[in-house]
Amino acid sequence: MKTLSTSLLALALACGGAAIVAVPAAAAKKEEAKAPSYNLSKPVREAIVAAQAAIQANDAATAQAKIAEAKAAAKTDDDRFVAASTLLDLSRVTKDEKQEQEALDGLLAGNRLAPAQRTQVLVLSGQRALQANQTARAEQLLAEAIQLAPNNQDAVALLAETKVKAGKPAEGLAIFQQSIAAAKQSGTKLPKNWYDRAVNIAYSAKLPQQAEALTQEWLIAYPTKDTWRDSLVIWRDLNKIDADTQLDLMRLQRAAGAMKGAGDFGEYVDATYNKNPGEAKAVLDEGVRAGAINLTANKSLGEINTLVGQRMGADKASLGKSAADAKGAKGTARLAQNVADGYLGYGQWQEAADMYRVALTKPGIDANLINTRLGMALFRAGDKAGATEAWSKVTGPRAGLVKYWTILMNQGPATA
C-alpha cells in the first residue's frame, strides 16, 4: 500500500530592512496593496539589518548574535515579530530545528501575520510538532490552521496523521472521510494519495467498516486495476468470509478486470474446477491469454485444464435436464442453485438468473447467497434494475460485497 505524502508551501523570507514571511503567489497579488509595514525601534532595526547581511554572507554566528541583540532590545510587537522572522530565515541556512521552532513560536505569538501567512506557519509548526511526537501540540496547531482555512489540504492531512500517531486511527479516518465527502459535494476529488493513505490506515488498524467505506470511495474516484484488486483483498482480509463468498469476490475481481498473476488465476481455478468445469476452463483460458499462466510449466494447472476440458461437454449438456428436475415438485433448493451456478460459469446469464429465482422458491436456501448471485447474473444479462433489486435484499457479510458489485455495474471495469 502507498503512503500519503504532503507538500507544504515553503515559508520564504523577503528581506529589505525588515523581514516578512512570503505568501503564496496567488495570494500575493491580492495582498500586495495591503502588505504590512513594520515600525522598528532603532536598536532593533540596526541589529536586524546586520543579521540579514550576515545571513546573506553565510555568517551564521554573526547573524545569530545580532538576532539575539534584536530580541533583547525588542520593545514592541513589530520588533519581536521581525526578530522572529529573521531567526526563521537563519534557520533555513543552519538547518537548526530548534532555531526554526523558536522562530515559528515567535511568529505565532504576535498578531502581525495575515490569515494566509498564519495558516502557513501553523501548518509548518504542526508538522514539526508531529515529527517530534508532540501530538497534542500538533493537534492544537493544526486545528487552528483548519479554523482559518478549512480547505487547506496540508492542514487536514497532517491533522489526520496526527490523530493516527496519537493512537486514534478512527478519528484520523473520520477526517479523511469528511474531506472526501466535502470534495464530492463540491464536484471535485482529492488526490489519489489521500485515498491510498486513508485505506492504508484503515487496513493497518484493522477497521473493517472504515476500510469498506474508504475502498468504495477509492474505487469510485480512481477505478484502476490495482485499486480494484487492493480493495477486494482488503475487504477479504478484514472480514470473516466463507468459501462461497470468497468465490463471488473472485468473480467480481475477474469481472472488474483486476486479476493479477498466476496466484489469482490459480486460486480461482482451484475453487471452481470440481463443480463448475466451464467456469474453471474460462478462467484458465483467460489466464493464458493474459500471460499469467503457462500450462506447460505449471503442471497442476495443466492437468486441471485437461480434466475440465474433458468434462465440459457432458456437464453443459446435463444442465437442461437438471434445470427441469429442479423446477419440479421434487426439485430442491440445492439442485436449483447448482444448476444456476453451472449456467453462471458458462456465461448463460439469463438461464442462471431464472434458476436462482427457482432456488428462491424452495425451502432451505441461503437467501443472501442466492440474491447475490441472482444480482450478478442479471447485471451480466444487462438487467441493472433487476440486479439492484436482488442486491437490495442481501444482508449480513455479503451486503458489503454487493456494494462493490454495484460500483462495477454503475461505472464499468477497471480503467487501467
The 8 nearest C-alpha neighbors of each residue, nearest first, counted from 0:
[[1, 199, 2, 195, 196, 229, 198, 202],
 [2, 0, 195, 196, 3, 199, 192, 198],
 [1, 3, 196, 195, 4, 0, 192, 199],
 [4, 2, 196, 192, 193, 5, 1, 195],
 [3, 5, 2, 6, 192, 193, 196, 156],
 [6, 4, 153, 3, 7, 156, 157, 152],
 [7, 5, 8, 4, 153, 9, 152, 3],
 [8, 6, 9, 153, 5, 123, 122, 119],
 [7, 9, 10, 6, 119, 23, 123, 22],
 [8, 10, 11, 7, 119, 21, 23, 123],
 [9, 11, 21, 20, 8, 12, 119, 120],
 [12, 10, 21, 9, 20, 13, 88, 22],
 [13, 11, 20, 21, 19, 88, 14, 18],
 [12, 14, 19, 18, 21, 15, 11, 20],
 [15, 13, 18, 17, 12, 16, 19, 51],
 [14, 16, 17, 18, 13, 48, 51, 19],
 [15, 17, 48, 14, 18, 44, 47, 51],
 [18, 16, 15, 14, 81, 19, 47, 37],
 [19, 17, 14, 81, 84, 13, 85, 12],
 [18, 20, 13, 12, 21, 84, 17, 14],
 [21, 19, 12, 11, 10, 22, 84, 13],
 [20, 22, 11, 12, 10, 19, 13, 23],
 [21, 23, 27, 116, 26, 24, 20, 115],
 [24, 22, 26, 25, 27, 21, 8, 115],
 [23, 25, 27, 26, 22, 28, 21, 29],
 [26, 24, 27, 23, 28, 29, 22, 30],
 [25, 27, 29, 23, 24, 28, 30, 22],
 [26, 28, 24, 30, 29, 25, 22, 31],
 [29, 27, 31, 30, 26, 25, 24, 32],
 [30, 28, 26, 27, 31, 32, 25, 33],
 [29, 31, 27, 33, 32, 28, 34, 26],
 [32, 30, 28, 34, 33, 27, 29, 26],
 [31, 33, 30, 34, 29, 28, 35, 27],
 [32, 34, 30, 31, 35, 29, 36, 28],
 [35, 33, 31, 32, 30, 36, 27, 113],
 [36, 34, 33, 37, 111, 19, 113, 112],
 [35, 37, 34, 38, 17, 77, 33, 19],
 [38, 36, 77, 39, 35, 17, 81, 78],
 [37, 39, 77, 36, 40, 78, 75, 44],
 [40, 38, 78, 44, 37, 77, 41, 43],
 [39, 41, 43, 42, 44, 38, 78, 73],
 [40, 42, 44, 43, 45, 39, 46, 72],
 [43, 41, 45, 44, 40, 46, 72, 69],
 [42, 44, 69, 46, 40, 45, 41, 47],
 [45, 43, 47, 41, 46, 42, 39, 48],
 [44, 46, 48, 42, 43, 47, 41, 49],
 [47, 45, 43, 65, 49, 69, 44, 48],
 [46, 48, 50, 44, 49, 45, 43, 51],
 [49, 47, 51, 45, 50, 46, 16, 44],
 [48, 50, 52, 46, 47, 51, 53, 45],
 [51, 49, 62, 47, 53, 65, 52, 48],
 [52, 50, 54, 48, 53, 49, 47, 55],
 [51, 53, 55, 49, 50, 54, 48, 56],
 [52, 54, 58, 56, 50, 62, 51, 55],
 [55, 53, 57, 51, 56, 52, 58, 62],
 [54, 56, 52, 53, 57, 51, 58, 50],
 [55, 57, 53, 54, 58, 52, 59, 51],
 [58, 56, 54, 55, 59, 53, 92, 62],
 [59, 57, 53, 56, 60, 61, 54, 62],
 [58, 60, 62, 61, 57, 63, 54, 53],
 [59, 61, 63, 62, 58, 64, 53, 65],
 [62, 60, 64, 63, 59, 58, 53, 65],
 [61, 63, 50, 59, 53, 65, 60, 64],
 [62, 64, 66, 60, 61, 65, 59, 67],
 [63, 65, 61, 67, 62, 66, 60, 68],
 [66, 64, 68, 46, 62, 50, 67, 63],
 [67, 65, 69, 63, 68, 64, 62, 50],
 [66, 68, 64, 70, 65, 69, 71, 63],
 [69, 67, 65, 71, 66, 70, 72, 64],
 [68, 70, 43, 66, 72, 67, 46, 71],
 [71, 69, 73, 67, 72, 68, 82, 66],
 [70, 72, 68, 69, 73, 67, 66, 74],
 [71, 73, 69, 70, 43, 68, 74, 42],
 [74, 72, 78, 70, 71, 79, 69, 75],
 [73, 75, 78, 72, 76, 79, 40, 77],
 [76, 74, 78, 77, 73, 79, 39, 40],
 [75, 77, 79, 78, 80, 109, 74, 111],
 [78, 76, 80, 75, 79, 37, 81, 39],
 [79, 77, 73, 75, 76, 39, 81, 80],
 [78, 80, 82, 76, 77, 81, 73, 83],
 [79, 81, 77, 83, 82, 78, 106, 76],
 [82, 80, 84, 83, 78, 79, 18, 77],
 [81, 83, 79, 85, 80, 84, 70, 66],
 [84, 82, 102, 86, 80, 105, 81, 85],
 [85, 83, 81, 87, 86, 82, 18, 80],
 [84, 86, 88, 82, 87, 83, 18, 81],
 [87, 85, 89, 83, 88, 84, 102, 90],
 [86, 88, 90, 102, 84, 85, 89, 99],
 [87, 89, 85, 86, 91, 90, 12, 84],
 [88, 90, 86, 92, 91, 87, 85, 93],
 [91, 89, 93, 87, 99, 92, 94, 95],
 [92, 90, 89, 94, 88, 93, 87, 95],
 [91, 93, 89, 90, 94, 88, 57, 54],
 [92, 94, 90, 95, 91, 89, 59, 98],
 [95, 93, 90, 91, 92, 96, 99, 89],
 [94, 96, 93, 98, 90, 97, 99, 91],
 [95, 97, 99, 98, 100, 94, 90, 127],
 [98, 96, 100, 99, 95, 101, 90, 102],
 [99, 97, 101, 95, 96, 100, 90, 102],
 [98, 100, 96, 102, 90, 97, 87, 101],
 [101, 99, 103, 97, 102, 98, 104, 96],
 [100, 102, 98, 104, 99, 103, 97, 105],
 [101, 103, 83, 105, 87, 99, 100, 104],
 [104, 102, 100, 106, 105, 101, 99, 107],
 [103, 105, 101, 107, 102, 106, 100, 108],
 [104, 106, 102, 108, 83, 103, 107, 101],
 [107, 105, 103, 104, 108, 80, 83, 109],
 [106, 108, 104, 105, 109, 103, 117, 110],
 [109, 107, 105, 106, 104, 110, 80, 103],
 [110, 108, 107, 111, 106, 76, 80, 105],
 [109, 111, 112, 108, 107, 76, 106, 113],
 [110, 112, 109, 113, 80, 77, 76, 106],
 [113, 111, 117, 116, 110, 114, 106, 109],
 [112, 114, 116, 115, 117, 111, 110, 118],
 [115, 113, 117, 116, 118, 112, 147, 148],
 [116, 114, 118, 117, 113, 119, 22, 26],
 [117, 115, 119, 113, 118, 114, 112, 22],
 [116, 118, 114, 120, 112, 119, 115, 113],
 [117, 119, 144, 121, 115, 116, 120, 114],
 [120, 118, 116, 122, 117, 121, 123, 115],
 [119, 121, 117, 123, 122, 118, 124, 116],
 [122, 120, 118, 124, 119, 140, 123, 144],
 [123, 121, 125, 119, 120, 124, 154, 141],
 [124, 122, 126, 120, 125, 121, 119, 127],
 [123, 125, 121, 127, 126, 122, 120, 128],
 [126, 124, 137, 122, 128, 140, 123, 127],
 [125, 127, 123, 129, 124, 128, 122, 130],
 [126, 128, 130, 124, 129, 125, 131, 123],
 [129, 127, 133, 131, 125, 137, 130, 126],
 [130, 128, 132, 126, 131, 127, 137, 134],
 [129, 131, 127, 128, 132, 126, 133, 125],
 [130, 132, 128, 129, 133, 127, 134, 126],
 [133, 131, 129, 134, 130, 128, 164, 165],
 [134, 132, 128, 131, 129, 136, 135, 137],
 [133, 135, 137, 136, 132, 129, 161, 165],
 [136, 134, 138, 137, 133, 139, 165, 161],
 [137, 135, 139, 138, 134, 133, 140, 128],
 [136, 138, 125, 134, 128, 140, 139, 135],
 [139, 137, 135, 141, 136, 140, 142, 134],
 [140, 138, 136, 142, 137, 141, 143, 135],
 [141, 139, 137, 125, 143, 121, 142, 138],
 [140, 142, 144, 138, 143, 125, 139, 154],
 [141, 143, 145, 139, 144, 140, 138, 146],
 [142, 144, 146, 141, 140, 145, 139, 147],
 [145, 143, 141, 118, 147, 142, 146, 121],
 [144, 146, 149, 148, 142, 147, 143, 141],
 [145, 147, 143, 144, 148, 149, 142, 141],
 [146, 148, 144, 145, 149, 143, 118, 114],
 [147, 149, 145, 151, 150, 146, 144, 118],
 [150, 148, 145, 151, 146, 147, 144, 155],
 [151, 149, 148, 152, 145, 155, 154, 178],
 [150, 152, 148, 154, 153, 149, 155, 145],
 [151, 153, 155, 154, 150, 156, 149, 157],
 [154, 152, 156, 155, 151, 157, 5, 7],
 [155, 153, 157, 152, 151, 156, 122, 141],
 [154, 156, 152, 158, 153, 157, 159, 151],
 [157, 155, 159, 153, 158, 154, 152, 160],
 [158, 156, 160, 154, 159, 155, 161, 153],
 [157, 159, 161, 155, 160, 156, 141, 154],
 [158, 160, 171, 156, 162, 157, 161, 174],
 [161, 159, 157, 163, 158, 162, 164, 156],
 [160, 162, 158, 164, 163, 159, 134, 157],
 [163, 161, 171, 165, 167, 159, 160, 164],
 [164, 162, 168, 167, 160, 166, 165, 161],
 [163, 165, 161, 166, 162, 160, 167, 134],
 [166, 164, 162, 163, 167, 134, 161, 135],
 [165, 167, 163, 164, 168, 162, 161, 169],
 [166, 168, 163, 162, 170, 169, 165, 171],
 [169, 167, 163, 171, 170, 166, 172, 162],
 [168, 170, 172, 171, 167, 173, 163, 206],
 [171, 169, 173, 168, 172, 167, 162, 174],
 [170, 172, 159, 162, 168, 174, 173, 169],
 [171, 173, 175, 169, 174, 170, 168, 176],
 [172, 174, 176, 170, 171, 175, 177, 169],
 [175, 173, 177, 171, 172, 176, 159, 178],
 [174, 176, 172, 178, 173, 177, 179, 197],
 [177, 175, 173, 179, 178, 174, 172, 180],
 [178, 176, 180, 174, 179, 175, 173, 181],
 [179, 177, 181, 175, 176, 180, 182, 174],
 [178, 180, 176, 182, 177, 181, 175, 183],
 [181, 179, 177, 183, 178, 182, 176, 184],
 [182, 180, 178, 184, 183, 179, 177, 185],
 [181, 183, 187, 179, 185, 188, 184, 180],
 [184, 182, 186, 180, 185, 181, 187, 188],
 [183, 185, 181, 182, 186, 180, 187, 179],
 [184, 186, 182, 183, 187, 181, 188, 180],
 [187, 185, 183, 184, 182, 188, 181, 180],
 [188, 186, 182, 183, 185, 189, 184, 181],
 [189, 187, 182, 183, 190, 220, 186, 179],
 [188, 190, 191, 182, 179, 193, 187, 194],
 [191, 189, 192, 193, 188, 194, 195, 220],
 [190, 192, 193, 194, 195, 189, 221, 217],
 [191, 193, 195, 3, 194, 190, 196, 2],
 [194, 192, 196, 191, 195, 190, 3, 197],
 [193, 195, 197, 191, 192, 196, 217, 198],
 [196, 194, 192, 198, 193, 197, 1, 199],
 [195, 197, 3, 2, 199, 193, 194, 198],
 [198, 196, 194, 200, 199, 195, 193, 172],
 [199, 197, 201, 195, 200, 196, 210, 194],
 [198, 200, 196, 202, 197, 201, 203, 0],
 [199, 201, 197, 203, 198, 202, 204, 196],
 [202, 200, 210, 198, 204, 206, 199, 203],
 [201, 203, 205, 199, 204, 200, 198, 210],
 [202, 204, 200, 205, 201, 199, 206, 198],
 [203, 205, 201, 202, 206, 200, 168, 199],
 [206, 204, 202, 203, 201, 207, 237, 210],
 [205, 207, 201, 204, 209, 208, 210, 202],
 [208, 206, 210, 237, 209, 211, 205, 238],
 [209, 207, 211, 210, 206, 212, 213, 201],
 [208, 210, 212, 211, 207, 206, 213, 201],
 [209, 211, 207, 201, 213, 208, 212, 214],
 [212, 210, 208, 214, 209, 213, 207, 215],
 [211, 213, 209, 215, 210, 214, 208, 216],
 [214, 212, 216, 210, 215, 211, 209, 217],
 [215, 213, 217, 230, 211, 216, 212, 210],
 [214, 216, 218, 217, 212, 213, 211, 219],
 [217, 215, 213, 219, 214, 218, 220, 212],
 [218, 216, 214, 220, 215, 219, 221, 194],
 [219, 217, 222, 215, 221, 216, 220, 214],
 [218, 220, 216, 217, 221, 222, 215, 406],
 [219, 221, 217, 218, 216, 222, 188, 191],
 [220, 222, 218, 217, 223, 219, 226, 191],
 [223, 221, 218, 413, 219, 414, 226, 220],
 [224, 222, 413, 226, 415, 414, 225, 221],
 [225, 223, 257, 413, 227, 226, 415, 228],
 [224, 226, 228, 227, 223, 229, 257, 222],
 [227, 225, 223, 229, 224, 228, 230, 222],
 [228, 226, 224, 230, 225, 229, 257, 223],
 [227, 229, 225, 231, 230, 257, 226, 232],
 [230, 228, 232, 226, 231, 227, 225, 233],
 [231, 229, 233, 227, 214, 228, 232, 226],
 [230, 232, 234, 228, 233, 229, 235, 227],
 [231, 233, 235, 229, 234, 230, 236, 228],
 [232, 234, 236, 230, 231, 235, 229, 237],
 [233, 235, 231, 237, 232, 236, 238, 230],
 [236, 234, 232, 233, 238, 237, 231, 240],
 [235, 237, 233, 234, 238, 232, 239, 231],
 [238, 236, 234, 207, 235, 233, 205, 239],
 [239, 237, 235, 236, 240, 234, 207, 396],
 [238, 240, 237, 241, 235, 236, 396, 234],
 [241, 239, 238, 244, 245, 242, 235, 396],
 [240, 242, 244, 243, 245, 239, 246, 396],
 [241, 243, 245, 244, 246, 240, 270, 247],
 [244, 242, 246, 245, 241, 247, 368, 240],
 [243, 245, 247, 246, 241, 242, 240, 248],
 [244, 246, 242, 248, 243, 247, 241, 249],
 [247, 245, 243, 249, 248, 244, 242, 250],
 [248, 246, 250, 244, 249, 245, 251, 243],
 [247, 249, 245, 251, 246, 250, 244, 252],
 [250, 248, 252, 246, 251, 247, 253, 245],
 [251, 249, 247, 253, 248, 252, 254, 246],
 [250, 252, 254, 248, 249, 253, 255, 247],
 [253, 251, 249, 255, 257, 250, 254, 258],
 [252, 254, 256, 250, 255, 251, 258, 257],
 [253, 255, 251, 256, 252, 250, 412, 257],
 [256, 254, 412, 252, 253, 257, 413, 251],
 [257, 255, 253, 254, 413, 258, 412, 252],
 [256, 258, 224, 252, 255, 228, 253, 227],
 [259, 257, 253, 256, 263, 252, 260, 264],
 [260, 258, 263, 257, 261, 291, 262, 264],
 [261, 259, 291, 262, 263, 264, 258, 292],
 [260, 262, 291, 264, 292, 263, 265, 259],
 [261, 263, 265, 260, 264, 266, 259, 267],
 [264, 262, 266, 265, 261, 259, 260, 258],
 [263, 265, 267, 261, 266, 262, 286, 268],
 [264, 266, 268, 262, 267, 263, 261, 269],
 [265, 267, 269, 263, 268, 264, 262, 270],
 [266, 268, 264, 270, 265, 269, 263, 249],
 [267, 269, 279, 265, 271, 270, 266, 272],
 [270, 268, 266, 267, 271, 272, 265, 279],
 [269, 271, 267, 268, 266, 272, 246, 273],
 [272, 270, 275, 268, 279, 269, 273, 274],
 [271, 273, 276, 279, 275, 274, 268, 269],
 [272, 274, 271, 275, 276, 270, 269, 307],
 [275, 273, 272, 271, 276, 341, 337, 270],
 [274, 276, 271, 272, 277, 278, 341, 273],
 [277, 275, 272, 307, 279, 278, 311, 280],
 [278, 276, 280, 345, 279, 275, 344, 311],
 [277, 279, 344, 281, 280, 276, 275, 345],
 [278, 280, 268, 272, 276, 282, 271, 281],
 [279, 281, 283, 277, 278, 282, 276, 284],
 [282, 280, 278, 284, 279, 283, 285, 277],
 [281, 283, 285, 279, 280, 284, 286, 278],
 [284, 282, 280, 286, 285, 281, 279, 287],
 [285, 283, 287, 281, 286, 282, 280, 288],
 [284, 286, 282, 288, 283, 287, 281, 289],
 [285, 287, 283, 289, 291, 292, 284, 288],
 [286, 288, 292, 290, 284, 289, 285, 291],
 [289, 287, 285, 290, 286, 284, 291, 292],
 [290, 288, 286, 287, 291, 285, 292, 284],
 [289, 291, 287, 288, 292, 286, 293, 260],
 [290, 292, 260, 261, 286, 289, 287, 293],
 [293, 291, 287, 286, 261, 290, 294, 297],
 [294, 292, 296, 295, 297, 287, 291, 290],
 [293, 295, 301, 297, 296, 300, 292, 298],
 [294, 296, 293, 297, 298, 301, 300, 292],
 [295, 297, 293, 294, 298, 301, 292, 300],
 [298, 296, 294, 295, 299, 300, 293, 301],
 [297, 299, 301, 300, 296, 302, 295, 294],
 [300, 298, 302, 301, 297, 303, 294, 304],
 [301, 299, 303, 302, 298, 297, 304, 294],
 [302, 300, 294, 298, 304, 299, 303, 297],
 [301, 303, 305, 299, 304, 300, 298, 306],
 [302, 304, 306, 300, 305, 301, 307, 299],
 [303, 305, 301, 302, 306, 307, 300, 308],
 [304, 306, 308, 302, 303, 307, 309, 301],
 [305, 307, 303, 309, 308, 304, 302, 310],
 [308, 306, 276, 310, 309, 304, 305, 311],
 [307, 309, 305, 306, 311, 310, 304, 280],
 [308, 310, 306, 307, 311, 305, 312, 313],
 [311, 309, 307, 308, 312, 313, 314, 306],
 [312, 310, 314, 308, 313, 277, 276, 309],
 [311, 313, 315, 314, 310, 316, 309, 308],
 [312, 314, 316, 315, 311, 310, 317, 309],
 [315, 313, 311, 317, 316, 312, 310, 318],
 [314, 316, 317, 312, 313, 318, 311, 341],
 [315, 317, 313, 314, 318, 312, 319, 320],
 [318, 316, 314, 315, 319, 320, 313, 321],
 [317, 319, 321, 315, 320, 316, 322, 338],
 [318, 320, 322, 321, 317, 323, 316, 315],
 [319, 321, 323, 322, 318, 317, 324, 316],
 [322, 320, 324, 318, 323, 319, 325, 317],
 [321, 323, 325, 319, 320, 324, 318, 338],
 [324, 322, 320, 326, 321, 325, 319, 327],
 [325, 323, 321, 327, 322, 326, 330, 320],
 [326, 324, 330, 322, 335, 323, 327, 334],
 [325, 327, 323, 324, 330, 322, 357, 328],
 [328, 326, 330, 324, 329, 325, 323, 331],
 [327, 329, 330, 326, 325, 324, 331, 361],
 [330, 328, 327, 331, 325, 324, 326, 332],
 [329, 331, 325, 327, 328, 324, 326, 334],
 [332, 330, 334, 333, 325, 335, 361, 329],
 [331, 333, 358, 361, 335, 334, 364, 336],
 [334, 332, 336, 331, 335, 337, 364, 358],
 [335, 333, 337, 331, 336, 332, 325, 338],
 [336, 334, 358, 325, 332, 338, 333, 337],
 [335, 337, 339, 333, 334, 338, 358, 340],
 [338, 336, 340, 334, 339, 335, 333, 341],
 [339, 337, 341, 335, 340, 336, 322, 318],
 [338, 340, 351, 354, 336, 342, 341, 337],
 [341, 339, 343, 337, 338, 342, 336, 344],
 [342, 340, 338, 344, 339, 343, 275, 337],
 [343, 341, 351, 347, 339, 345, 344, 340],
 [342, 344, 340, 346, 351, 341, 345, 347],
 [343, 345, 278, 341, 342, 346, 277, 340],
 [346, 344, 342, 343, 277, 347, 278, 341],
 [345, 347, 343, 348, 344, 342, 278, 351],
 [348, 346, 342, 345, 350, 343, 349, 351],
 [347, 349, 376, 351, 380, 346, 350, 343],
 [348, 350, 352, 351, 347, 380, 353, 376],
 [349, 351, 353, 352, 348, 347, 342, 354],
 [350, 352, 339, 342, 348, 354, 349, 343],
 [351, 353, 349, 355, 373, 376, 350, 354],
 [352, 354, 350, 356, 351, 355, 349, 357],
 [353, 355, 357, 339, 356, 351, 352, 335],
 [356, 354, 358, 352, 357, 353, 339, 373],
 [357, 355, 359, 353, 354, 358, 352, 360],
 [356, 358, 354, 355, 359, 360, 335, 353],
 [357, 359, 332, 355, 335, 356, 361, 360],
 [360, 358, 356, 357, 361, 355, 364, 366],
 [361, 359, 358, 357, 362, 356, 332, 364],
 [360, 362, 332, 358, 359, 331, 363, 364],
 [363, 361, 364, 332, 360, 331, 359, 358],
 [362, 364, 332, 361, 365, 333, 331, 366],
 [363, 365, 366, 362, 332, 361, 359, 358],
 [366, 364, 368, 367, 369, 363, 359, 370],
 [365, 367, 369, 368, 364, 370, 359, 393],
 [368, 366, 393, 370, 365, 369, 371, 394],
 [367, 369, 371, 365, 366, 370, 372, 397],
 [368, 370, 366, 372, 371, 367, 373, 355],
 [371, 369, 373, 389, 367, 372, 368, 366],
 [372, 370, 368, 374, 369, 373, 390, 367],
 [371, 373, 375, 369, 374, 370, 376, 368],
 [372, 374, 370, 376, 352, 375, 371, 355],
 [373, 375, 386, 377, 389, 372, 371, 376],
 [376, 374, 372, 378, 373, 377, 379, 371],
 [375, 377, 348, 373, 379, 352, 378, 374],
 [378, 376, 380, 382, 374, 386, 379, 375],
 [377, 379, 381, 383, 375, 382, 386, 380],
 [378, 380, 376, 381, 377, 348, 375, 382],
 [381, 379, 377, 348, 378, 382, 349, 376],
 [380, 382, 378, 379, 383, 377, 376, 386],
 [383, 381, 377, 378, 385, 384, 380, 386],
 [382, 384, 386, 378, 385, 381, 387, 377],
 [385, 383, 387, 386, 382, 388, 378, 377],
 [384, 386, 388, 382, 387, 383, 377, 389],
 [387, 385, 374, 383, 389, 377, 378, 388],
 [386, 388, 384, 390, 385, 389, 391, 383],
 [387, 389, 385, 391, 386, 390, 384, 392],
 [390, 388, 374, 386, 370, 391, 387, 392],
 [391, 389, 387, 392, 393, 388, 374, 371],
 [390, 392, 388, 389, 393, 387, 394, 398],
 [391, 393, 390, 389, 394, 370, 388, 367],
 [394, 392, 367, 390, 398, 391, 370, 397],
 [395, 393, 398, 397, 367, 392, 396, 391],
 [394, 396, 397, 398, 393, 367, 399, 400],
 [397, 395, 398, 399, 394, 240, 400, 238],
 [396, 398, 400, 399, 395, 394, 401, 393],
 [399, 397, 394, 393, 396, 401, 400, 395],
 [400, 398, 397, 402, 401, 396, 403, 211],
 [399, 401, 397, 402, 403, 398, 404, 248],
 [400, 402, 404, 403, 398, 399, 405, 390],
 [403, 401, 405, 399, 404, 400, 406, 398],
 [402, 404, 406, 401, 405, 400, 407, 215],
 [405, 403, 401, 407, 402, 406, 408, 400],
 [404, 406, 402, 408, 403, 407, 401, 409],
 [407, 405, 403, 409, 408, 404, 410, 402],
 [406, 408, 411, 404, 405, 410, 409, 412],
 [409, 407, 405, 406, 411, 410, 404, 378],
 [410, 408, 406, 407, 405, 411, 404, 383],
 [411, 409, 407, 408, 406, 412, 219, 222],
 [410, 412, 407, 408, 409, 413, 255, 406],
 [413, 411, 255, 256, 407, 414, 254, 410],
 [414, 412, 223, 224, 222, 255, 415, 256],
 [413, 415, 223, 222, 412, 224, 411, 221],
 [414, 223, 224, 413, 222, 225, 256, 412]]
